[in-house]
Amino acid sequence: MTKRNTSPVPAVKPLHIGISLVKSIGGQGESVRHFHEALGGAVVSFTHQDRIRREASYVADTIQVPVPDGVIAKLAMIPSRSALDAAETAAGKSNLLVVNSMYRYHVHWAYGMARRLKLPVWLVLHGALDPYVLSYRSLQKKVWLDVWGKAFLRRADRVIFATEREREKAAPVHAGGNTRVISWPVELADMTKATASRSWIRERFNLPPGKRILLFLGRYERMKRPLETIQAFAEAQCSHTSLLLAGIEEGYSTEQLREHARVLGVEHGVRVSGPIYDADKERLLLGADGFISLSWRENFGYTTAEAMAAATPVILSPGNDLRSAMDAVDCGWMLDDFSLETASRAIREFDAVGPEMLKSRGAAARHWAEHNLGFETFRHRLLNEWRSCCGSHDGTIRAERTT
């Protein structure tokens, strides 16, 4: 663990700004929560008004700025002028704007407030410059970057990435001296609950006590590849393992996934659930024998990190940027490509290895998470960045930065 710096720190009063920071947002909401816990301040979320009605905020006391239902407003996340009053008041009480993600109106609003109030800005990208992200709606994103985004990146006091791999992939668009890599933190799971969690997960999903469980945890969308995960599992022809998918319907429904398993003839070995949160989510991670992500892109991958913190070995595609820091850690199966053949081979090996091997790899995963993803290390690094770039901020946003 990094030793805390106890020297005086100028009081930081950040405003954390994001989009759709509600319960179903997943990793981005989790990282905003951790920034908020580390630095304090207020949180503003530009969110579709129907989601505000349906879901709780990810961070308590978030100022939700409702975005109306019109097509243009929804696409660009543009609220009415009157809806911004509370957010502008919060900005006026802050001395740092932390802006999450790109390509939407909230970034323009934040820079407008920064100019007016002479505040420093940190941009937290969440994979926004990843080649995969730039591969869809590419024309709109290219135009936005050329007209506004690249200037925003140059002018930011800090551009923050969650992994070194994320920064490397962003370099063709922005590689300025204002970039930093600060990995998000995770909490270590309570291992005293592992035995009870193993019983709970098997009872809840009607599986035999000795059945090995491989867990997929995430949104049911194309990028996460849940259909391909089921297909790779089917091709592996496991003898001892069931595949459990738990997630939010966002592109695919739970019934579509179940039907896919039926078509492939593995409906008895696959369980599909809706979203599972909080204490039950920890039980999932502690009770499973392995975690799998074949995602096309995960710029950090909170659920991967949480699985490792629960001593659960992992199967990861090359799209998981966190794995680039773990190649020398024997904590699971790091896949060399995205092919189903490679994935099914790893699942087959997972099914065949002895319990001691799984236990050893899980222990290595937890050890790595404990020593690299601690909350105090995260907070220490954020405060150091505040101290170095903003603690004596000159009250202006620099018009240009050298790249």
C-alpha positions as CSV (number, residue, x, y, z in Angstrom):
1,M,0.0,0.0,0.0
2,T,1.1,3.6,-0.7
3,K,1.9,5.5,2.5
4,R,-0.4,8.4,3.1
5,N,1.0,11.9,2.6
6,T,0.2,13.8,5.8
7,S,1.4,17.2,4.5
8,P,-1.3,19.9,4.4
9,V,-3.6,19.8,1.4
10,P,-5.5,22.9,0.1
11,A,-9.2,22.3,0.7
12,V,-10.7,20.6,-2.3
13,K,-14.4,21.1,-3.0
14,P,-15.1,19.3,-6.3
15,L,-18.3,19.0,-8.3
16,H,-18.5,15.6,-9.9
17,I,-20.4,15.8,-13.2
18,G,-21.7,12.8,-15.2
19,I,-24.6,11.4,-17.3
20,S,-27.2,8.9,-16.2
21,L,-25.7,8.3,-12.8
22,V,-28.5,5.9,-11.7
23,K,-28.4,2.4,-10.3
24,S,-28.2,0.6,-13.6
25,I,-25.2,2.5,-15.0
26,G,-22.7,0.1,-13.5
27,G,-19.0,0.9,-13.6
28,Q,-19.1,4.6,-14.3
29,G,-21.5,5.2,-11.4
30,E,-19.2,3.1,-9.2
31,S,-16.1,5.2,-10.1
32,V,-18.0,8.5,-9.5
33,R,-19.0,7.1,-6.1
34,H,-15.4,6.4,-5.3
35,F,-14.2,9.9,-6.5
36,H,-16.9,11.4,-4.3
37,E,-15.8,9.3,-1.3
38,A,-12.2,10.2,-1.8
39,L,-12.6,13.9,-2.4
40,G,-16.0,14.9,-1.1
41,G,-18.0,17.6,-2.9
42,A,-21.3,17.4,-4.7
43,V,-22.5,15.3,-7.7
44,V,-24.5,16.4,-10.7
45,S,-26.0,14.0,-13.2
46,F,-27.6,14.8,-16.6
47,T,-30.2,12.0,-16.8
48,H,-33.3,11.3,-18.9
49,Q,-36.3,12.2,-16.9
50,D,-37.9,8.8,-17.3
51,R,-34.8,7.1,-15.7
52,I,-35.0,9.5,-12.8
53,R,-38.5,8.4,-12.2
54,R,-37.6,4.7,-12.4
55,E,-34.3,4.4,-10.6
56,A,-32.4,5.6,-7.6
57,S,-29.3,7.7,-7.9
58,Y,-26.0,5.9,-7.7
59,V,-24.6,8.4,-5.2
60,A,-26.9,9.7,-2.5
61,D,-28.0,13.3,-2.7
62,T,-27.0,13.6,-6.4
63,I,-28.4,16.7,-8.1
64,Q,-30.3,15.1,-11.0
65,V,-30.7,17.4,-14.0
66,P,-33.7,16.0,-16.0
67,V,-33.3,15.7,-19.8
68,P,-36.6,16.0,-21.6
69,D,-38.0,13.4,-24.1
70,G,-37.3,15.2,-27.4
71,V,-35.1,13.4,-29.8
72,I,-32.3,15.9,-30.0
73,A,-32.4,16.6,-26.3
74,K,-32.2,12.9,-25.5
75,L,-29.3,12.2,-27.9
76,A,-27.2,15.2,-26.8
77,M,-28.4,15.1,-23.1
78,I,-29.5,18.7,-23.2
79,P,-31.7,19.9,-20.3
80,S,-34.0,22.9,-20.2
81,R,-32.3,26.1,-19.0
82,S,-34.3,26.2,-15.8
83,A,-33.3,22.6,-14.9
84,L,-29.7,23.8,-14.5
85,D,-30.3,26.2,-11.6
86,A,-29.3,23.7,-8.8
87,A,-26.3,22.5,-10.7
88,E,-25.0,26.0,-11.3
89,T,-25.4,26.8,-7.6
90,A,-23.4,23.7,-6.8
91,A,-20.7,24.7,-9.3
92,G,-20.5,28.1,-7.6
93,K,-19.6,26.4,-4.3
94,S,-16.8,24.3,-5.9
95,N,-13.2,24.8,-6.7
96,L,-12.7,21.8,-9.1
97,L,-14.9,20.3,-11.8
98,V,-14.5,16.6,-12.4
99,V,-16.2,15.7,-15.7
100,N,-17.0,12.1,-16.5
101,S,-17.2,10.8,-20.1
102,M,-17.6,12.8,-23.3
103,Y,-19.7,13.5,-26.4
104,R,-22.6,15.0,-24.6
105,Y,-23.8,18.5,-23.5
106,H,-22.6,18.1,-19.9
107,V,-19.0,18.6,-21.1
108,H,-19.9,21.9,-22.8
109,W,-21.8,23.0,-19.7
110,A,-18.9,22.2,-17.4
111,Y,-16.4,24.1,-19.6
112,G,-18.8,27.0,-19.7
113,M,-19.0,27.0,-15.9
114,A,-15.2,26.7,-15.6
115,R,-14.7,29.7,-17.8
116,R,-17.3,31.8,-15.9
117,L,-16.1,30.8,-12.4
118,K,-12.4,30.3,-13.3
119,L,-12.2,26.7,-12.1
120,P,-9.8,23.9,-13.0
121,V,-11.2,20.9,-14.8
122,W,-10.4,17.2,-14.7
123,L,-11.7,14.9,-17.5
124,V,-12.3,11.3,-16.6
125,L,-12.8,9.5,-19.9
126,H,-14.2,6.0,-19.0
127,G,-12.9,4.6,-22.3
128,A,-14.4,7.4,-24.5
129,L,-11.3,7.4,-26.8
130,D,-11.1,3.6,-27.1
131,P,-11.0,2.5,-30.8
132,Y,-14.0,0.3,-30.1
133,V,-16.0,3.3,-28.8
134,L,-14.9,5.3,-31.8
135,S,-16.0,2.5,-34.2
136,Y,-19.8,3.2,-33.8
137,R,-21.5,6.6,-34.4
138,S,-18.0,7.4,-35.7
139,L,-18.9,10.4,-37.8
140,Q,-20.6,12.2,-35.0
141,K,-17.8,11.5,-32.6
142,K,-15.1,12.6,-35.1
143,V,-16.9,15.8,-35.8
144,W,-17.4,16.4,-32.0
145,L,-13.8,15.7,-31.3
146,D,-12.5,17.9,-34.1
147,V,-14.8,20.9,-33.3
148,W,-14.7,20.7,-29.5
149,G,-13.3,17.6,-27.9
150,K,-9.6,17.9,-28.7
151,A,-9.6,21.4,-27.4
152,F,-11.3,20.3,-24.2
153,L,-8.7,17.6,-23.8
154,R,-5.8,20.1,-24.3
155,R,-7.3,22.6,-21.9
156,A,-8.1,20.1,-19.1
157,D,-5.9,20.4,-16.0
158,R,-5.9,16.6,-15.9
159,V,-7.1,13.8,-18.2
160,I,-7.5,10.7,-16.1
161,F,-7.4,7.1,-17.3
162,A,-8.2,4.0,-15.3
163,T,-5.5,1.8,-16.8
164,E,-2.2,2.3,-18.7
165,R,-3.8,0.3,-21.6
166,E,-6.7,2.8,-21.8
167,R,-4.2,5.7,-22.1
168,E,-2.2,3.9,-24.8
169,K,-5.3,3.3,-26.9
170,A,-6.3,7.0,-26.5
171,A,-2.9,8.3,-27.6
172,P,-3.8,8.8,-31.3
173,V,-6.4,11.3,-30.3
174,H,-4.7,12.8,-27.2
175,A,-1.3,12.2,-25.6
176,G,-0.7,15.4,-23.8
177,G,1.4,15.9,-20.7
178,N,-1.8,16.4,-18.7
179,T,-2.7,12.7,-18.8
180,R,-2.6,10.5,-15.7
181,V,-3.4,6.8,-14.9
182,I,-5.2,6.3,-11.6
183,S,-6.8,2.9,-11.2
184,W,-10.2,2.8,-9.5
185,P,-10.3,1.2,-6.1
186,V,-12.3,-1.9,-5.0
187,E,-13.2,-3.1,-1.5
188,L,-12.0,-6.5,-0.5
189,A,-14.8,-9.0,0.0
190,D,-15.3,-10.5,3.4
191,M,-13.9,-14.0,3.0
192,T,-15.6,-15.2,6.2
193,K,-18.8,-15.2,4.2
194,A,-17.5,-17.4,1.4
195,T,-18.9,-20.8,2.6
196,A,-22.3,-19.3,3.3
197,S,-22.3,-17.6,-0.1
198,R,-21.4,-20.8,-1.9
199,S,-24.5,-22.4,-0.3
200,W,-26.7,-19.4,-1.0
201,I,-25.9,-19.2,-4.7
202,R,-26.5,-22.9,-5.4
203,E,-29.8,-22.8,-3.5
204,R,-31.0,-19.6,-5.2
205,F,-30.3,-21.0,-8.7
206,N,-31.3,-24.6,-8.0
207,L,-27.8,-26.1,-8.5
208,P,-26.3,-29.1,-6.7
209,P,-23.9,-28.3,-3.8
210,G,-20.8,-29.5,-5.6
211,K,-21.5,-27.8,-9.0
212,R,-18.8,-25.5,-10.2
213,I,-20.1,-22.1,-11.2
214,L,-18.7,-19.7,-13.8
215,L,-20.2,-16.2,-13.4
216,F,-21.0,-13.6,-16.0
217,L,-21.9,-10.3,-14.3
218,G,-22.8,-7.2,-16.4
219,R,-25.2,-5.6,-18.8
220,Y,-26.8,-7.8,-21.5
221,E,-25.5,-5.8,-24.4
222,R,-23.5,-6.5,-27.6
223,M,-20.2,-5.1,-26.2
224,K,-20.3,-7.5,-23.2
225,R,-20.9,-10.5,-25.5
226,P,-23.4,-12.5,-23.4
227,L,-24.5,-14.6,-26.4
228,E,-20.9,-15.5,-27.3
229,T,-20.3,-16.4,-23.7
230,I,-23.1,-18.9,-23.8
231,Q,-21.9,-20.3,-27.1
232,A,-18.3,-20.7,-25.8
233,F,-19.7,-22.5,-22.8
234,A,-21.7,-24.8,-25.0
235,E,-18.7,-25.6,-27.2
236,A,-16.6,-26.4,-24.1
237,Q,-19.0,-29.3,-23.2
238,C,-18.3,-29.0,-19.4
239,S,-18.9,-31.9,-17.1
240,H,-18.7,-30.1,-13.7
241,T,-19.6,-26.5,-14.4
242,S,-22.7,-24.4,-14.8
243,L,-22.7,-20.9,-16.4
244,L,-24.6,-18.2,-14.4
245,L,-25.4,-14.9,-16.1
246,A,-26.7,-12.0,-13.9
247,G,-27.3,-8.6,-15.5
248,I,-29.4,-5.7,-16.8
249,E,-31.4,-6.1,-20.0
250,E,-29.8,-3.6,-22.3
251,G,-30.0,-4.9,-25.8
252,Y,-30.7,-8.6,-25.0
253,S,-33.5,-9.8,-22.6
254,T,-33.1,-12.6,-20.1
255,E,-35.5,-14.7,-22.2
256,Q,-33.4,-14.2,-25.4
257,L,-30.4,-15.5,-23.5
258,R,-32.3,-18.5,-22.2
259,E,-33.6,-19.2,-25.7
260,H,-30.1,-19.0,-27.0
261,A,-29.0,-21.6,-24.4
262,R,-32.0,-23.8,-25.4
263,V,-31.1,-23.6,-29.1
264,L,-27.5,-24.6,-28.2
265,G,-28.7,-27.5,-26.1
266,V,-27.2,-26.3,-22.8
267,E,-30.4,-24.9,-21.1
268,H,-29.8,-27.2,-18.1
269,G,-26.3,-25.9,-17.6
270,V,-27.1,-22.2,-17.9
271,R,-28.9,-19.9,-15.5
272,V,-29.9,-16.4,-16.4
273,S,-31.0,-13.8,-13.9
274,G,-31.9,-10.1,-13.8
275,P,-29.7,-7.5,-12.1
276,I,-28.3,-8.4,-8.6
277,Y,-27.0,-5.6,-6.4
278,D,-25.4,-4.8,-3.1
279,A,-25.0,-7.7,-0.6
280,D,-26.4,-10.3,-3.0
281,K,-23.8,-9.2,-5.6
282,E,-21.0,-9.9,-3.1
283,R,-22.6,-13.3,-2.4
284,L,-22.4,-14.0,-6.2
285,L,-18.8,-13.1,-6.4
286,L,-17.8,-15.0,-3.2
287,G,-20.0,-18.1,-4.1
288,A,-18.9,-18.5,-7.7
289,D,-15.8,-20.5,-8.7
290,G,-14.8,-18.3,-11.6
291,F,-15.6,-15.1,-13.4
292,I,-15.7,-14.6,-17.1
293,S,-15.7,-11.5,-19.3
294,L,-15.4,-11.9,-23.1
295,S,-16.2,-8.2,-23.6
296,W,-15.0,-6.3,-26.7
297,R,-14.1,-3.5,-24.3
298,E,-13.7,-2.9,-20.6
299,N,-11.5,0.1,-19.9
300,F,-11.3,-0.9,-16.2
301,G,-13.9,-3.5,-15.5
302,Y,-15.3,-3.1,-12.0
303,T,-16.9,-6.5,-11.8
304,T,-13.6,-8.1,-12.8
305,A,-11.7,-6.2,-10.1
306,E,-14.5,-7.1,-7.6
307,A,-14.3,-10.8,-8.5
308,M,-10.5,-10.7,-7.9
309,A,-11.1,-9.0,-4.6
310,A,-13.4,-11.9,-3.7
311,A,-10.6,-14.4,-4.5
312,T,-12.3,-15.6,-7.7
313,P,-10.1,-16.6,-10.6
314,V,-11.0,-14.9,-13.9
315,I,-11.2,-15.6,-17.6
316,L,-10.6,-12.4,-19.6
317,S,-10.7,-11.4,-23.2
318,P,-8.1,-9.0,-24.7
319,G,-10.8,-6.3,-24.4
320,N,-10.3,-6.1,-20.7
321,D,-7.8,-3.4,-20.2
322,L,-7.1,-4.3,-16.6
323,R,-5.6,-7.6,-17.7
324,S,-2.6,-5.7,-19.3
325,A,-1.4,-5.1,-15.7
326,M,-1.9,-8.7,-14.7
327,D,-0.1,-10.7,-17.4
328,A,2.5,-11.9,-14.8
329,V,-0.2,-12.8,-12.2
330,D,-1.4,-16.4,-12.3
331,C,-4.9,-15.5,-11.4
332,G,-6.8,-17.2,-14.2
333,W,-6.9,-17.4,-18.0
334,M,-5.8,-14.3,-20.0
335,L,-7.1,-14.9,-23.6
336,D,-4.9,-14.0,-26.5
337,D,-7.8,-13.3,-28.9
338,F,-11.6,-12.9,-29.2
339,S,-12.3,-16.2,-30.9
340,L,-14.9,-18.6,-29.4
341,E,-12.4,-21.4,-29.9
342,T,-9.9,-19.8,-27.5
343,A,-12.7,-18.9,-25.0
344,S,-14.2,-22.4,-25.0
345,R,-10.7,-23.9,-24.5
346,A,-10.2,-21.8,-21.4
347,I,-13.7,-22.7,-20.1
348,R,-12.9,-26.4,-20.7
349,E,-9.7,-26.0,-18.7
350,F,-11.5,-24.2,-15.9
351,D,-13.9,-27.1,-15.8
352,A,-11.1,-29.7,-15.6
353,V,-8.6,-28.2,-13.2
354,G,-8.6,-29.3,-9.6
355,P,-10.0,-27.2,-6.7
356,E,-6.6,-26.5,-5.4
357,M,-5.6,-24.8,-8.7
358,L,-8.7,-22.6,-8.6
359,K,-8.0,-21.8,-5.0
360,S,-4.4,-20.8,-5.7
361,R,-5.4,-18.6,-8.7
362,G,-8.1,-17.0,-6.7
363,A,-5.7,-16.2,-3.9
364,A,-3.3,-14.6,-6.4
365,A,-6.2,-12.5,-7.7
366,R,-7.1,-11.2,-4.3
367,H,-3.4,-10.5,-3.4
368,W,-3.1,-8.4,-6.6
369,A,-6.3,-6.5,-6.0
370,E,-5.3,-5.8,-2.3
371,H,-1.9,-4.4,-3.3
372,N,-2.9,-2.5,-6.4
373,L,-6.5,-1.3,-6.0
374,G,-6.7,-0.1,-2.4
375,F,-8.9,2.9,-1.7
376,E,-6.2,4.8,0.3
377,T,-3.8,4.5,-2.6
378,F,-6.5,5.9,-4.9
379,R,-7.3,8.8,-2.6
380,H,-3.6,9.5,-2.0
381,R,-3.0,9.8,-5.8
382,L,-6.0,12.1,-6.3
383,L,-4.9,14.4,-3.6
384,N,-1.4,14.5,-5.0
385,E,-2.8,15.5,-8.4
386,W,-4.9,18.2,-6.7
387,R,-1.9,19.5,-4.8
388,S,0.3,19.6,-7.9
389,C,-2.1,21.1,-10.4
390,C,-4.9,22.8,-8.6
391,G,-4.0,23.6,-5.1
392,S,-2.4,26.8,-6.3
393,H,-4.6,27.2,-9.4
394,D,-4.2,30.5,-11.1
395,G,-7.9,31.0,-11.6
396,T,-7.9,30.6,-15.3
397,I,-8.4,27.7,-17.7
398,R,-5.4,27.6,-20.0
399,A,-6.4,28.4,-23.6
400,E,-4.1,25.7,-25.0
401,R,-1.8,22.9,-23.9
402,T,1.3,21.4,-25.6
403,T,0.6,17.9,-26.9
